[in-house]
Amino acid sequence: MNDAANAEVARIIWEPPADAWQASRLADFAAHVEAAGAGPSCGDYESLLAWSLDEPAAFWGGVADWLDIAWHTPPTSVLASRSMPGARWFPDGTLNHAEAALRQATLTPEAVALVGVSQTRDRIELTWAELRDQVARCRSGLIERGVGRGDRVVAFLPNIPETIVAFLATASLGAIWSSCAPEFGVRAVTDRWQQIEPSVLLTVDGYVYGDKAISRSGHVDEIIAALPTLQHVVRLPYLDPAGEDGWSALLAAPERDLEFESIPFDHPLYVLFSSGTTGLPKPIVHGHGGITLEHGKALALHYDLRPGDRFSWFTTTGWMMWNFLASATLVGATAVLFDGDPGAPDLSTLWRLAADEDVDVFGVSAPFVMACRKAGLRPADDLDLSRLRHLGSTGAPLPPEGFEWIHAAVGEHVQIGSMSGGTDVCSAFVGTAPTLPTRTGEISSCMLGCDVQAVRPDGSRCDPGETGELVIVQPMPSMPVGFWGDDGSRYRDAYFAEFPGVWHHGDWITFDERGSCVITGRSDATLNRGGVRLGTSDFYTVVEGFAEVADSLVVHLDDDEGGPGELILLLQLAAAATFDDDLRAAIERSLRTELSPRHVPDVIDVVPAVPRTLSGKKLEVPVKRMLSGVAADDAASRDSLADPSSLDGVAAWIAQRRS
């Protein structure tokens, strides 16, 4: 990018007020660690960030102390080993995430803890006292059903208060949580949960999306049949209020005092799953301590959330942003939950939610922002968004036009916070802070305690302005405990094989001299259509189940204007098979049923062979680059392919498509 273009793209669009530092929780934290003798005097974000990277043990120890973590057994140190993988945080320390999440219930029991807004049923509000009571009763019900430390509880539930209640009850026992959104098809769910062998399933019977009632009873029956380890199924009557009510029965178990199992820092809290771009989705295990510290840090220091504030992010329970939203409880903020179609009856739905619920910090996806821009929306013209101080954006890079639209149509007073991280750490590596200015098209800074760098293929650090691979060169407490059922080798291969001892994330990133950055794409091929995120392996499992299909490759081309983009499926047919309308219709029908209607391809066609590397990996990203105009030999190295001529077949198909 030339200097003139960079100057235009990176103009300052929002600046913090003059007293931003003094008024922020950053300043309170900095004063706390200085008074404790743990850190130096820091008067701005930049100096605090530098200290957090220079002295990670002192920084994270300060975070734990400032958050007033209720240790059952104090740790013997903060960071016993800095190796990656293998870093040991807070050895011998024990705590419980649910205890930290419910602390506010003893301080302001009558304040609002959760708000649930749904297109399926009426609005729900729970005070902190009510939340604590429901968690206690749910915990008793789980105990009655034999759930204890280490057992897996899975939820096929939407983003509603009951889901957070069940999660916290599970965590209080030291049991392990995992959730999938009801929008997921059967195979997408079972490919995940068969790996962790759950004993209890919590599920809804269906939901309303916009004005359409969608039953999930048949899907649930298939999921149950595919999970032989299940001992109990708890059905929550959501679509049909008169249906079987296992939830009330669960909460009606003999009452016990709410207690919290004393859990080692790295004991599993929940299992999140990768998008499954290669093989089965990776079962990523996150620990009680790492998530408690990371989410507490991010929400309190980067979003300046405090008791009484209202926090909302549009997400389903199948995305790590649900886990992030649920952690609003850690800082005493009110979590505002939404379940439904953000486009029904129109794209103003989420903006009305933010206005009606007096949301302080609100999060959406970059594609949603661009869709609102394309539709010509101006939410601030009709809605009172004066309380909204921060709009977060994630899921994809937010282009400069998105920043400009938010500034003009949502409010000049709103700080825009583009951030990026991942399911792998259930948080962000790079983002913003309340004392940093916002520049169009840029992510403001590395997050505190996140030593993110751009490196060249040889591992050397890039110069400012040079694009390189995103790596993390020091451990973070919320790096995964590991993968479920793994001896450590799969985990090491996933993040540390490319640059030994350094976390390799798979994004292209460019830093400038100020420390702000731009992420220009991922090296995976996650499919994200209409907010439903699925990996290509889920897709291939369905498509390649057809006898006529020998191999397949799917690519999603993004729409810069915020539309759904174009989903292209290329087939390599089996010998003697033919591609006709019947096969096309059968593939579309299976994808619609087993994954989601939003993952039916716009284009299905045939190529002679699907390109694969020598190690057997499909070339989704190189083919996507070819579809975007990159020459075949620039998109992939033929020497790395099992069949170099396979690239020619795809190139010929692309040329024909353009003619």
N, C-alpha and C positions, 0 to 999 in steps of 0.2 A: 504494500500500500504506500503511495507517495505521501509526502508530508502535507500537501494541500488537502488531499482527501482525508487524511487522518485528522487534521485540524477541524475539518467540517464535521466528521462523524463524531468526534470526541468532545464536542462542545459541552460545557457545564450547563445542565438543565435544572438542577436543584442544588441549593447550598444550605447547610445546616445553619440555624440561628447562632448568633454570637455566643450565647450562653449554653450551647449544646453540650459541651464537655462537662461543665459544672452540674448541669441538670440530669446527666445520664447515669445509668447504673455502672457504666465503665469507670467513671470517676470514683464512685463508691467502692468498687472493687479495687482500683489502683490504690486508694487510700488505705483500704483494709490490709492489703499485702505489704504495703510500706510500713504501716504501724506494727504489723506482726514481725517485721524484720525479714520477710520472705522475698521482697522485691524492691527495686529502686523506685525513686520518685518519678512518676510518669504523668505528664500533663497533656498527652494527646494519644490518639489511637496508634500512630506510627511507632512511638516509643514503647507502648504496651505490647504491640505485636513483636517488635524486635526482642524484647525481653522474653516473651513466651517461646520464641524460637531458640534463643540462646540458652535458656534455662528451663527446659520443658518439665523437669521434675518439680522445680520450685513453682512454676506456673500452675500445673495441674494440682499440686498439693494445695496451692492457694485457692483454686476453684473449689475443691472439696471443702475446705475450711469456710470459705465465704458462703457457699450454699448450705452450710451447717448440716452436712451429711450425718445422719444418725447411725454411727457405726455400732454394731453389736459387739464386734471385736475390732479394736483399732489396728490398722495395718502396721507392719514393722518398718515399712519404707514406702516411698512413692513409686519409684521405678527401679526394680531390681536388675533388670536387663534391658538394654536398648536395642538388641538385635532384632532384625526383621527378616522373616517372621520369628516369633518367640519372645517378644517383649513381655515382661511381667510387671503389671501395674498393681500397686497397692497389695503386695503379697500378705497373706494371712488376715487381711481385713474382711469383715463380713457386714452385710447390710441387706436391705430389701428395697427394690425399686418402688413397689406399691406403697410402702411406708413413707417414702419421700414424696410420692405423688399425692398422698392424702393428708399431708401435714397441715395444709390450709384449713382442713375441716375442724381442727381444734382451735384455730385462730379466729376465723370468721364463719361459724357454722351456718348462719342464715344467708350468707351471700350466695350468689348464683355460681355454680361450678360448671354446669353443662347446659347448653341449649341445643335441642334437636329440631331442625326444620326439615320437613319431608313432604314429598308430593304424594305419599301413600297414606299418611295419617296426619292428625293434628299436631301442632307444635307441642314440644315437651320441654319443661324446665326443671332442673334438679338443683337444689341447694347443696352446699358442701356436706351438710348433715345428712341429707337424703342420699347423696352419692355414697357416703361412708356406710350408711345403713344398708343400702342395696349391695355394696361390695361384701359386707359382712354376711348377709343372707345368701348371696350367691356362693361365697366361699363355703358356707355350711352345706349347701346343696351339692357342691363338687366333692366335699369330703364324704357325704352320704353315698356318693356314686363311686367312691374308691379312689378319687384323685389325690395324689400326693406328690412329693418332691420328685422331679424328673419325668413325670408323666406328661404326655402331650395332649393338649386341648386345642381343637381346631374349630374355626368359625367360618361358616358360609353365610356371613351376615353383612348387611349394608352399614353405612356410616351413620349409626344411630347410638343414643346413649347406652342401650343395653350392651353394645359391643365393647364399649370402654369399661362398663361395670364388670363384664365377664373377663376381660383382659386383666384388670387389676386384681380380681379375685384369684385368677390363675397364678399371677405373679406372687401374690401374698403367700401362696402355698409352696413356692419354689417349683411349681409345674411350669411347663413350657408352652408358649402360645404360638399359633400360626393362623393367619386369616387369608381368605380368598374372597373376592367380590362376587356377589350372585350373578353378575354379568358373565363370569367365566363359564365356558363350556365344560362338560364332564371331563374330557381328557386333560384339559389344562389344569383342572383341580386335582385329579387323581395322580397325574404325573408328579405333582408336588408332594401330596400327602402320603402317598404310598411309601415314600422314602423315609418318613419320620414315624410311621406306625402309631397313629393317635389312638387314644382310648375313649375320648369323648368328642362328639360333634355337636356344635350348636348351629342351628340353621333356621332360615325363614322359609316360608312356603312360596314366596314370590314377592313382587314389588311393582310399583307403578313407575313407568318412565315416560314423563310427559303426560299424555292422556291415555296411554296404553297399559293395561294390566298384563303383567308377564308372570305366568305361573312357573315355579321352579320345582314343583313336587316330583315330576318325573326325573329331573336331573338329580334331585336329592336321593331318590331311590337308587339310581345308578351309582352315585358316589358311595352310598352305604354299602352296596354290593361289592364295590371294588376295594373296600377298606376292611379286611377281615379282623383287624385288631380292635375295631370299635366295640366297646362294651355298653355305651349309652348314647342315645341320640336325644337331644333337647330341641324341640321344635317351638319356634316363636311365631305365633299367628300374626303375620304382618300384612299380607295381602287380604286374607280372610280373617277378620277379628274373631269370628265364631269358630275358627278351626281349632285343632288340637293345641292345647296350651301347656307345653312342657316347661316354658319359662316360669310361669307362676308356680308350678310344682317345684321347680328347682329352688326358687326363692322362699318356698314354704317349708324347707327342711328345718329341723329343730335348731333354734337359734344358739349360736356360740359367740363368745366375745371375739372381736376382730383381732387376730394376732398375725404376726409377720414372721415367717420362717427366716432364720438367720442364714444368709446365703453368701458363699464366697464371691468376691468381686467379679470373677470371670464365670460364674455359674450361668448357664443359658437362661435368658429371659424370653426371647422369641427367635423363631426361625423365619427369616425372609428368604425369598427365592429370586434368583436372577431371572432375566427374561428368557433364558433358555436358547440363546443363539447357537450354541454348539452342544448337542446332546441334551440330556435332561436338565431342567432348571437346577442351578446350583443351590443347595440348601445352606444358606449363610446363617450361622449361629451368632447371635449378639448377646452380650452378657449384661447382667444387672448393673454392675458398676460403671462400665464404659458408656452405656446409654444414659444412665442417670447424670453423669458428669458432662458428657458431650451435649445432650439436649438442654440441660440446665444452663450451660455456658452459652449455647447458641441463642436460646430464647431470651435469657436475661440480658446478656451483654450485646448481642448483635441486633436483636429486635426490641431491646429495652422494655420487655414485658415485665409487668409487676402485678401484684394482687389488684383486682378490680378492672384490669384491662380486658379487652375482648379480642380473641384470636381466632381466625378462621382460615382454612385453606381448602379449596375444592379438590377433593380426592376420593377415591374409593378405598375400600379396605384391602385391596390387592396391591397397593402401591406404598412405598415406604413413607410417603408424605402423610399417610394416616397415622403411622406410628409417631411421626414428628408432631402432628396436630394433637394426638392424645397426650403428649408430654407437656401441654400447656398447664396441666395440673401441677407439674414440678415447680412452677414459679407462681402458682396461685392465680393464674389468669383463667378467665372463662373461655372454654372451648365452644365455639359455635359450629355445629355439625350440619351438613346439608346432604340429603339423599334425594336424588332425582336427576332430571335432565336439565343441564344448564342452559339449554336452548329452548326450553318450553316454559311459557308460551312463546318467548322470544329471548334474544340474547341479553336482555336487561335483567333476567332472573337473578343472577348472582350479584349484580349491582344493587338490586332492591334488597337482597339479603343483607349486604353490607350496610345499607342505609337503615333498614328497619331494625337491625340488631345492634346498631351503634358499634360496629366493628372498628377497632383501632388499627390492627395489623391484619391484612387480608392477603391471601395468596391464590394465584391462578396459574395457568400454564401460558407459555409464550404463544402457542397456536390460538388459544382463546382470545388473548389480547389482539392478535392480528385479525381474527375473525370479526371482533367487535369493530376494529378499525375499518375493515372492508365493508361492513354493513352500515358505516356512517353513524354509529352510535355516539351520543354525547350524554353519558349518564348524569353528569353534574348539572345539566340543564333542567332535569326533572326531579332529581333526588338530592337529599341533603347528605352529602358525603363529607361534611366539615370535620367530623370526628376521625375519619380515616387519615392516618398519618403516614402509613407505609403500605405500599403495594408490592408484594413479592412475586417474582416470576421464575419458573423453573420448568423442567421437562424438555427444553430445547433452548438454543440461544435466542435471545430477544433482539431483533434487529433495531437499528436506530429509529426506524419509522414507528416501532412500537413504543419506544420511550417518548417520542414526540406526541403520539396520540394520547398516551396517559396524561402527559403534562397538560395538553389542551382540553381533553374531553373529560378527565376524571378530576383534575384539580392541580393547580400549580403548587399547592401546599404539600402535596403527597410526595414523599421520598420513594423512588423507584429502586427496588432491590433485586436485580437479576442475580441468581446464584446457581451454583453447580456442585454436585457431589454424586451421591449414588446410594443404591441399596446396600452396597458393599460396606459402607460405614454408617448408613442410615442418617446421614447428615450432609452438610456441604463442606467442601474444601475451600471454595472461594465464594465471596458474597459481599456484604456491606456492613456498615455500622452506623449508628445514629449521628456520628460526628463527621462522617465522610461525605464529600460532595458526590453527586451523581453526574456522570457523563454519558451521553447517548451512545448506545451500542457497546458499553463496557461494563464489566464486573469490577467493583471498586477496589477489592483487595483480597488477599488471603485472609481466611478466618483465623482468629487467635488460636495458637497451638498447632496450626496446620502448615508445615514446611513444604509448600508446593513449589515446584520448579519446572521449567521447560528444558528438556534436554535433547541433544542430538542422538542419532542412532548409536554412537559410540559411548553414550552416557555422559558426555561433557555438557556443561551448562550452556544454554543458549544466551546470546546477547539480547538486550532489550530490542524489541521489534522483530526478533527472529522466532519463527514458529517451530515448536518442538513437541515432543511427547510429554504429557502431563505425568509427573512422578511426585511421590512424597518421600522425602529422604529421612524423616524421623517418625517414630511410631506415634500413633494417636490411641487414646484409651478405647475408642469405639471401633477400631479395626476389629474384624471378626475374631471371635474366640476360635473359630475354625469352620469347617464344613461338617454337616451331620454325617456320621458314619465314615469319616475320612481319617486316614492315618497321618495326615499332614501333607502328603505328597500332592494331592489335588489342589489343596489350598496354596501351596508353594508355587505350583505350576500356573495357577490362575493370576497371581499378582507379582511374583518375584523371579520368574524364569527369564524374562526379557532383560532385566537389570538386577542381578543378584544383590540382595540386601536392600533393595529400593523398591517401593511400591509402584507398580506400573498400572495406570488406570485405563488407558485406551482412548483418551481424548487428545485432540490437537489444541495446544494453547499458546498464546503469545502474550508476553508481559511487556509493558512499556516502562520507561524510566521511573514513573511514579509508583509502580507496583500494582497498578490496575491491569486487567487482562481481558482478552477476548478468546472465547472457545469457538472454534470453527467447525467442529464436527466430532463424531465418535467413530471409533473403529469397529464397533459392533453394528448390528443391524436390527435393533429393536423396532418392532412395528407398533406405531402409536396412531390409532385411528379413532377419532371422536372421544379421546380420553381413556380408551381401553387399550392397555399396553400388554402385548404378548410377544414372545420371542419367536424367531423363525423355526426353532425346533418343534414347538407346538404345531406350527403350520405344516411342517414337513411330515410329522407323524400322521396327520390326517391325509394329506395329498398322496404320500407314498404308500398308504394303505391300499390304494387301488392297484390291481394287478397290471393294469395297462401302463402304469407309471414306473419307470426304472429309476428316475432321479428327478429332482426339481430344485428350483432356486426362486426365491421371492425377494423383491426389492420394493421399498416404498420411497417414492419421490415426493419430497416435501413441496408444499405450495407456499411460496414466499408471501402470498397475499392472505394467508391464514385459512385457506380452504383445506379440505380433507386430503389433498394430494392425490397421487396416483399409485395404486398398488398393482404391481406387475408380477405375474407368475409364469415362469418359463419351465416347460416340461421336457424331459428326455424320455421318450416312449420306450416301452419294452419291445423286444423283438416281435414283429408281426402285428403289433398293436396299431390302431389308427385313432386319430383325434377327430371327433365329430361332435355334433351338438349334444348328443346324449351324454358323452363323457364330460363335456364342459358343464352341463347342468348337474350332473351327479357330484362333481367336485365342488361346485358352488353350494349345492345343498348340504353337503357334509361340513364344509367350512362354516356355513351359517349356523348349523345345528351344534357342532362340537366346539367351535371357538366363539364366534359372535357374528352377527350380521354385518358388522363394520369391517370384518376381515374377508369379505368376499372380494376377489380381485376385480379391478377395472379391466385388466387385460390378462387373458390366458392364451399362451401360444406355445409353439414347439421349437426347440433348437436341437441340433444333432447330438450335443453332449453338454452336460453341466460342468463348468470348469471347477476343478478341485486342486488343492495343493498336493504335494507329495505325501503329506501327512493326513490327507483326506478331508481337509476343511474346504467348505464351499466358499466361493469368492463373491459373497454378497456385496461387500464394500467396493471392490474393483469394478464389478458390473454396474453398480450404482454410479460410479464415477464415469464409466463409459456412456451410460445413458444421459449423463449431464454434459457430454461433449468431449471428454478426455479420450485421447487415442488409446487403443488397446495396449500397445507396448509401453505406454506411459502409466497405464492403470495397474498393470501387473507384470511381474517378471516371469517370462515363459519358462525360465530354468527351474522355477519353483513349482511348476504344474505337472501333475501326473500325465496329462495329455495336452501338450502345448497347442494342438490344433483346435481344442475345444474353445479357445478364446476367439478363433477366427469365425466359428459358427455364430457366436453371440454377436460379434462385430457385424457380420453380414445381416443378421436379424435386425440390429439397430439401424443399419444403413437403409434397409428396406422400409422400416418403420418411418424413417424421416423422408423417404421419397414420395 
